Amino acid sequence: NNNSNNHNSNIENQYNSTLRGYIMHIVTNALQNLIDYNHQFPLLPQPSCKEFMNKKLIHLLLDDINGCTRPPMTILSTAHEATFSVKFLHLLASYSEEGFHCVHTSSLPTGNNIHYHHNDSASASTSTLASSSKTHRSCIPILQLLDKAYHAGLSSHRALEVEAKIAMDILTGCYK
């Protein structure tokens, strides 16, 4: 019975992964069409992409990009999913200033905590030197993830290489 539940769970995981991939294709293509054809309808108000500019979605996309070196047979994100995540993020960044800022300032929390001690200079003038300990969550900046995706694309996935290069160029101001 436990073996049967495990088998069903694997099937469900594979189904959810496939469904998520299809959804990413659809949403990325919709955003591409919105950018490409929005100017043909000047009487319609400029659509907002604010629903795409939330941290949870951005972190999921960055996590997909981080998985760009996984082998294709895994249920988790691979180079193929990373390609659509990279494309979606560079489309969002090129859509508006707000989108650019949202993407450019994003980073992926790693779950690792960095501990450091900070000496309070204000209390240094007194006889006791106060020291406070702070913990910050370690993060991987988006440009570092895009560089990882670009190099993964160089070795195994041409579309990922191209999309990552475009994204890096957009976010660094080198895109023409």
VENHU-V580067 format. One record per residue. PHI is phi in radians with two decimals (* if undefined). OMEGA is omega as a letter, one per 40 degrees, with the letter a starting at -180 (999 if undefined). NEAR is the number of other C-alpha atoms within 10 Angstrom. Layout:
BEGIN
<<PHI OMEGA NEAR> <PHI OMEGA NEAR>>
END
This chain:
BEGIN
<<* i 6> <-1.11 i 7> <-1.13 i 8> <-1.16 i 9> <-1.11 i 10> <-1.12 i 11> <-1.11 i 12> <-1.11 i 12> <-1.11 i 12> <-1.13 i 13> <-1.12 i 12> <-1.09 i 12> <-1.08 i 14> <-1.12 i 15> <-1.06 a 13> <-1.09 i 13> <-1.13 i 17> <-1.13 i 13> <-1.07 i 12> <-1.08 i 14> <-1.09 i 16> <-1.09 i 13> <-1.11 i 12> <-1.08 i 17> <-1.07 a 17> <-1.12 a 13> <-1.16 i 14> <-1.13 i 20> <-1.15 i 16> <-1.11 i 13> <-1.14 i 16> <-1.04 i 17> <-1.14 i 11> <-1.04 i 16> <-1.23 a 16> <-1.23 a 10> <-2.04 a 9> <-1.04 a 14> <-1.17 a 11> <-1.37 a 8> <-2.21 a 9> <-1.16 a 8> <-1.40 i 7> <-1.49 i 9> <-1.14 i 8> <-1.07 i 11> <-1.13 i 9> <-1.70 i 11> <-1.98 a 14> <-1.04 a 11> <-1.14 i 7> <-1.55 a 16> <-1.76 i 19> <-1.95 a 11> <-1.06 a 14> <-1.10 i 10> <-1.12 a 12> <-1.04 i 20> <-1.13 i 15> <-1.12 i 13> <-1.17 i 22> <-1.14 i 25> <-1.14 i 20> <-1.05 i 22> <-1.11 i 28> <-1.10 i 22> <-1.53 a 21> <-1.10 a 28> <-1.73 i 20> <-1.24 i 15> <-1.20 a 12> <-1.07 a 13> <-1.49 i 8> <-1.41 i 10> <-1.38 i 15> <-1.24 a 16> <-1.12 a 24> <-2.26 a 19> <-1.03 a 26> <-1.13 i 20> <-1.15 i 23> <-1.06 i 27> <-1.05 a 25> <-1.23 i 24> <-1.16 i 27> <-1.09 a 30> <-1.08 i 23> <-1.02 a 25> <-1.17 i 27> <-1.29 i 24> <-1.18 i 23> <-1.08 i 25> <-1.17 a 21> <-1.53 a 18> <-1.27 a 17> <-2.74 i 14> <-1.09 i 11> <-1.12 i 15> <-1.12 i 20> <-1.04 a 20> <-1.08 a 15> <-1.05 a 19> <-1.32 a 24> <-1.07 a 20> <-1.63 a 11> <-1.44 i 18> <-2.65 a 20> <-1.76 i 21> <-1.10 a 15> <-1.69 a 11> <1.58 i 10> <-1.49 i 10> <-1.80 i 13> <-1.88 i 11> <-1.82 i 12> <-2.57 i 10> <-1.83 a 10> <-2.12 i 11> <-1.49 a 12> <-1.44 a 12> <-1.21 i 11> <-1.14 a 9> <-1.54 i 12> <-1.17 a 12> <-1.28 i 9> <-1.54 a 9> <-1.30 i 7> <-1.86 i 8> <-1.76 a 12> <-1.41 i 13> <-2.24 i 13> <-2.02 i 9> <-1.83 a 9> <-2.21 i 11> <-2.15 i 10> <-2.15 i 11> <-1.41 i 12> <-1.24 a 15> <-2.36 i 15> <-1.87 a 14> <-1.12 a 15> <-1.03 a 23> <-1.13 i 19> <-1.20 i 13> <-1.16 i 23> <-1.16 i 25> <-1.12 i 16> <-1.06 i 19> <-1.12 i 27> <-1.03 a 26> <-1.22 i 18> <-1.13 i 20> <-1.14 i 24> <-1.00 a 14> <-1.56 a 10> <-2.61 a 13> <-2.64 a 18> <-1.02 a 15> <-1.12 i 18> <-1.12 i 28> <-1.00 a 24> <-1.14 a 17> <-1.13 i 24> <-1.15 i 30> <-1.11 i 21> <-1.05 a 21> <-1.08 i 29> <-1.10 i 22> <-1.13 i 15> <-1.11 a 18> <-1.32 i 21> <-1.79 i 11> <1.44 a 9> <-1.67 a 10> <-1.34 a 11> <-1.85 999 6>>
END
